[in-house]
């Protein structure tokens, strides 16, 4: 993450994550939603155009998640709309403020 406040805002307000723990460490951010925990470290020199960070998150109700994100105005990746993939997963993707690719998937 380049900016802790921007990252926190995106994950809290767009994706529904909450702060993990009560500590607020300088340059480090820990988030949780349900059984998912994501940890970020500060990297102010990160160039989002060159970022290749990615996370795959499995879910049990991908259509509900996709609809809730669409309803709150979260931008879905242009090449990542909700679809069934040849490997038997229903998936969609989005980018966070630093261009970390988040792909959500559910077995079909």
WOKAJO-V416049 format. One line per field, one symbol per residue. ss: DSSP state (H for helix, E for strand, C for the rest). phi: phi as a letter, one per 40 degrees, with the letter a starting at -180 (. if undefined). psi: psi as a letter, one per 40 degrees, with the letter a starting at -180 (. if undefined). Layout:
ss=???
phi=???
psi=???
This chain:
ss=CCCHHHHHHHHHHCCCCEECCCCCCCCEEEEEECCEEEEEECCCCCCHHHCCCEEEEECCCHHHHHHHHHHCCCCCCCCCCCEECCCCEEEEEEECCCCCEEEEEEEC
phi=.cbdcccddcccccbgcbccgbcbccgabbbaafccbbbbbcaccdbdcbcbcabbbcbbaccccdccccccgcccddbbccaccccgbcbababcdbgccbbbaacb
psi=idhdddddddddddeeiihhieighhehhhiihbehhhhiihgdehhdeeheiihhhiiegddddddddddeehhihdefihihidefihiiiihadefhhhhhihh.
